[in-house]
Amino acid sequence: MFFCFSLLTGVAFAQSDSSFVLIKTYPGDYAYFTIDNLDNIYLLSNTNALKKISPNGDSVVFNEVRKYGKLFSIDATNPLKILLYYKNFSTVVVMDRFLNIRNTINLRQQNIFKVKAIAASYDNNIWVFDEGDATLKKIDDNGAVLMSSVDFRNLFDSTPSPEQILDRDKFLYLYDIAKGFYTFDYYGSFKSRIPFLNWTSTDVIAGTLYGFSDHILKQYKPGSLNLKEYTLPVSFNNALQIKAGNNKLFVLQKDGLQQYLIK
């Protein structure tokens, strides 16, 4: 089922000065960050140290980030199982909540050579989208393929190339910045496409899609035909990264990470 939006009603523009309240800052020279559903923050420094900071301020550090090459992404969907993905070496590093390495997975050993997006699955395994054969795969911690979808080239006229996979609320969301959201069930069966393009830092929280585009926070509940937009303050224009989660907005600036409450 495909959704097309020629006109979206109920668009809400919040006043940027009053919608975001600064509640905490984390000074430092950081290149990237992500968060989990327990409000833990994972900060990658420009010297390639990965720091996890808990809500009460406790922290642990992993200093061997570059051991496996250049880090491409971090998935902290499961706070007990953190996934570091090294795209250039097709390697997934699985860590525990203390940032100790549990194991590593070489995708090439499973004949999976071209992967841009990975994600933790609901059942403690790992989703990967294999662009080599255009299939969505679930693998275990040893890299063995547990499930594979049908070839996407048989489903779509133009095959998606997702930058992100999100396992949320019994659905999988694959986001391609040039094509939008593709929704699947846990068996890899296609459900719908929602063509919101050019969003960054996408997420799905309680069934609601979030993303950023042109200095605007976008929020959409599938089926509602109501796209909400929150204009971001001008001070966010030079941010290195912005991410929404748990009713908060996180803004990475050159001098550190800022945490805002979304009113």
SULRA-V198137 format. One record per residue. SS is DSSP state (alpha for helix, beta for strand, coil for the rest). Layout:
SS, SS
This chain:
coil, beta, beta, coil, coil, coil, coil, coil, beta, coil, coil, coil, beta, beta, coil, alpha, alpha, alpha, alpha, beta, beta, beta, beta, beta, beta, beta, beta, coil, coil, beta, beta, beta, beta, beta, beta, coil, coil, coil, coil, coil, beta, beta, beta, beta, beta, coil, coil, coil, coil, beta, beta, beta, beta, coil, coil, coil, coil, coil, beta, beta, beta, beta, coil, coil, alpha, alpha, alpha, alpha, coil, coil, coil, coil, beta, beta, beta, beta, beta, beta, coil, coil, beta, beta, beta, beta, beta, beta, alpha, alpha, alpha, coil, beta, beta, beta, beta, beta, coil, coil, coil, coil, coil, beta, beta, beta, beta, beta, beta, alpha, alpha, alpha, alpha, coil, coil, coil, coil, beta, beta, beta, beta, beta, beta, coil, coil, coil, coil, coil, beta, beta, beta, beta, beta, coil, coil, coil, coil, beta, beta, beta, beta, beta, coil, coil, coil, coil, coil, beta, beta, beta, beta, coil, coil, coil, alpha, alpha, alpha, coil, coil, coil, coil, coil, coil, coil, coil, coil, beta, beta, beta, beta, beta, coil, coil, beta, beta, beta, beta, beta, beta, coil, coil, coil, beta, beta, beta, beta, beta, coil, coil, coil, coil, coil, beta, beta, beta, beta, beta, coil, coil, coil, coil, coil, beta, beta, beta, beta, beta, beta, coil, coil, beta, beta, beta, beta, beta, beta, coil, coil, beta, beta, beta, beta, beta, beta, coil, coil, coil, coil, beta, beta, beta, beta, beta, beta, coil, coil, alpha, alpha, alpha, coil, coil, coil, coil, beta, beta, beta, beta, beta, coil, coil, beta, beta, beta, beta, beta, beta, coil, coil, beta, beta, beta, beta, beta, beta, beta, coil
